């Protein structure tokens, strides 16, 4: 019989991950543990908030950002080993709770009509100041000439997971959120959603980068993310693969 040695918390690397990755990463880390016997701890937040924590000396070994911008910022500040690797492309979804009568369409005409008829009071997005999915939502709304008219109705989530919670619970009537979170099993039969064309926003390049203090396990997981098993899980969770 084989016994797995008990690892101290210090030997288990902490991964900083954008909150849109939560459900995909839970599945990937289980597969990683089954194949390697190695464990990880994951801290989820918006990419901007995680960047700030890394700048302030947070105990992370690997950063999974929802865009390449924050990784580049850390690279310029000599916090990372390199510029990282894009391992998936995130997608935006329009999401509302199941009982909503709001029309969902890829050109956002339903939003426009609901605004004009004053039926739309609250729309949730992640805060564009520090959340890439919030930036993408703003870009999509700007592209459809909706941003300025929607501004008074915005509810900002601290991250895209919170924005999804607002829209799925009815605290907001609709949300522009992560497609991966819209697909979450917990939301099945509770929401309606629609995939938004990627042409409405800049690519959401999910970028993994090793930090200067990265150890062997973090390094192993960085490479695992780019392998077939992890890529299959990411695709199943709504990500496009580079």
C-alpha positions in Angstrom: 0.0 0.0 0.0 1.2 3.5 -0.9 0.8 6.5 1.4 0.8 10.1 0.0 3.0 12.2 2.2 1.1 15.0 4.1 2.2 18.3 2.6 2.5 21.4 4.6 0.6 24.5 3.3 3.9 26.1 2.4 4.6 23.2 0.0 1.3 23.7 -1.9 1.7 26.5 -4.4 -0.9 29.3 -4.5 -2.3 30.1 -7.9 -3.9 33.5 -8.5 -6.8 33.0 -11.0 -9.3 35.3 -12.7 -12.8 34.4 -11.3 -14.2 33.5 -14.8 -12.0 30.4 -14.7 -13.5 29.0 -11.5 -15.5 26.0 -12.8 -13.0 25.0 -15.5 -10.1 25.2 -13.1 -11.8 23.1 -10.4 -12.1 20.3 -13.0 -8.6 20.8 -14.3 -6.9 20.8 -10.8 -8.7 17.5 -9.9 -7.4 15.9 -13.1 -3.9 17.4 -12.4 -4.0 15.9 -8.9 -5.1 12.5 -10.1 -2.3 12.4 -12.7 0.6 13.9 -10.7 -0.5 13.5 -7.0 0.3 17.2 -6.6 -2.1 19.8 -5.0 -2.7 23.5 -5.6 -4.5 26.3 -3.8 -6.3 28.8 -5.9 -7.2 32.3 -5.0 -9.9 33.8 -7.3 -10.6 37.5 -7.9 -10.6 40.0 -10.8 -7.3 40.1 -12.8 -6.7 43.7 -11.8 -7.1 43.0 -8.1 -4.8 40.0 -8.3 -2.2 42.1 -10.2 -2.3 44.5 -7.3 -1.8 41.7 -4.8 1.2 40.4 -6.8 2.7 43.9 -6.9 2.3 44.1 -3.1 4.2 40.8 -2.7 1.3 38.3 -2.5 2.3 34.6 -2.1 1.5 33.5 -5.6 3.6 31.3 -7.9 1.4 31.3 -11.0 -1.0 34.0 -12.3 -3.9 33.1 -14.6 -5.2 36.4 -16.0 -8.3 37.0 -18.0 -6.3 39.2 -20.4 -2.7 39.6 -21.5 -2.5 43.3 -20.4 -2.1 42.6 -16.7 0.6 40.0 -17.4 2.5 42.4 -19.5 2.3 45.0 -16.8 3.8 42.6 -14.3 6.5 41.5 -16.8 7.5 45.2 -17.2 7.8 45.4 -13.4 10.1 42.3 -13.3 7.5 40.3 -11.3 7.3 37.4 -13.8 9.7 35.0 -15.5 8.5 36.0 -19.0 5.4 37.3 -20.8 3.5 34.1 -20.2 1.4 32.0 -22.5 -2.2 32.4 -23.8 -3.9 29.1 -23.0 -7.5 30.0 -23.9 -9.8 32.7 -25.2 -12.7 33.8 -23.0 -16.1 34.6 -24.4 -18.8 37.0 -23.3 -22.5 36.0 -22.7 -25.7 37.9 -22.3 -27.4 36.4 -19.3 -30.8 36.9 -17.5 -32.8 34.9 -15.0 -35.2 32.3 -16.3 -38.4 34.3 -15.7 -37.2 37.4 -17.4 -39.1 38.5 -20.5 -36.1 40.4 -21.9 -35.2 39.5 -25.5 -31.7 38.1 -25.8 -30.0 38.7 -29.2 -26.4 38.9 -30.4 -26.8 42.5 -31.7 -28.2 43.7 -28.2 -31.3 45.0 -29.9 -33.4 43.6 -27.0 -31.4 45.7 -24.6 -31.9 48.8 -26.8 -35.7 48.2 -26.9 -35.9 47.6 -23.1 -34.0 50.8 -22.5 -36.3 52.8 -24.8 -39.4 51.4 -23.2 -37.9 52.1 -19.8 -38.2 48.4 -18.8 -34.5 48.0 -18.2 -33.4 49.4 -14.9 -30.4 47.3 -13.9 -27.7 45.7 -15.9 -24.7 43.9 -14.3 -21.1 43.9 -15.6 -17.8 43.4 -13.9 -16.0 46.6 -13.0 -14.0 47.7 -16.1 -11.5 49.4 -13.8 -10.0 46.0 -12.9 -11.9 43.2 -14.6 -11.2 42.2 -18.2 -14.7 40.9 -18.7 -16.0 44.3 -17.6 -13.8 45.9 -20.2 -15.1 43.5 -22.8 -18.7 44.3 -21.8 -18.1 48.0 -22.0 -16.5 47.5 -25.5 -19.6 45.5 -26.7 -22.0 48.1 -25.4 -19.9 50.9 -27.0 -19.8 49.1 -30.3 -23.6 48.9 -30.3 -23.9 52.6 -29.2 -25.5 51.6 -25.9 -22.8 52.5 -23.4 -23.9 56.1 -22.5 -27.6 55.3 -22.2 -26.9 52.2 -20.1 -24.4 54.0 -17.7 -27.1 55.1 -15.2 -28.4 51.5 -15.0 -25.1 49.7 -14.4 -24.5 47.5 -11.4 -20.8 46.8 -11.1 -19.6 43.5 -9.8 -16.2 43.4 -8.0 -15.4 40.6 -10.5 -17.3 38.7 -13.3 -18.4 36.0 -10.8 -20.2 38.6 -8.7 -21.8 40.2 -11.9 -23.0 36.8 -12.9 -24.6 36.4 -9.4 -26.4 39.7 -9.7 -27.9 38.8 -13.1 -28.8 35.2 -12.2 -30.5 36.1 -8.9 -32.6 38.9 -10.4 -30.7 41.6 -8.5 -30.0 42.9 -12.0 -32.3 42.2 -14.9 -29.5 41.2 -17.2 -25.7 40.8 -17.2 -22.9 40.8 -19.7 -20.7 38.1 -18.2 -18.4 35.2 -18.8 -19.8 32.5 -21.0 -18.0 29.9 -18.9 -19.8 31.0 -15.8 -23.2 31.1 -17.6 -22.6 27.4 -18.4 -22.1 26.5 -14.7 -24.2 23.5 -13.6 -25.5 25.5 -10.6 -27.2 27.9 -13.0 -29.0 25.3 -15.1 -32.7 25.9 -15.2 -32.2 29.2 -13.5 -31.0 31.4 -16.3 -31.2 32.1 -20.0 -28.1 33.1 -21.9 -26.7 33.9 -25.3 -23.1 33.8 -26.6 -22.0 37.3 -27.8 -20.0 37.6 -31.0 -16.3 38.0 -30.2 -16.2 40.7 -32.9 -17.9 43.1 -30.4 -14.8 43.2 -28.1 -11.1 42.8 -27.9 -9.9 39.1 -27.4 -10.1 37.9 -23.8 -6.7 36.2 -23.9 -6.6 34.0 -20.8 -2.9 34.2 -20.1 -0.8 32.1 -17.7 2.5 33.3 -16.4 4.9 32.0 -13.8 6.0 34.4 -11.1 9.7 34.8 -10.1 9.3 32.5 -7.1 7.6 29.7 -9.0 8.4 26.2 -7.8 8.3 22.8 -9.5 4.5 22.2 -9.0 3.5 25.6 -10.3 5.8 25.0 -13.3 4.2 21.6 -13.9 0.7 23.0 -13.8 1.7 25.8 -16.1 2.6 23.2 -18.7 -0.4 21.0 -17.9 -2.8 23.8 -18.8 -1.5 23.6 -22.4 -1.9 19.9 -22.7 -4.7 18.0 -24.3 -6.6 17.0 -21.1 -6.8 20.6 -19.8 -7.6 22.0 -23.3 -10.5 19.6 -23.6 -11.9 20.7 -20.2 -11.5 24.4 -21.2 -13.4 23.8 -24.5 -16.2 22.1 -22.6 -16.5 25.1 -20.3 -17.0 27.5 -23.2 -13.5 28.6 -24.0 -12.0 28.9 -27.5 -8.6 27.4 -27.8 -5.7 29.3 -29.3 
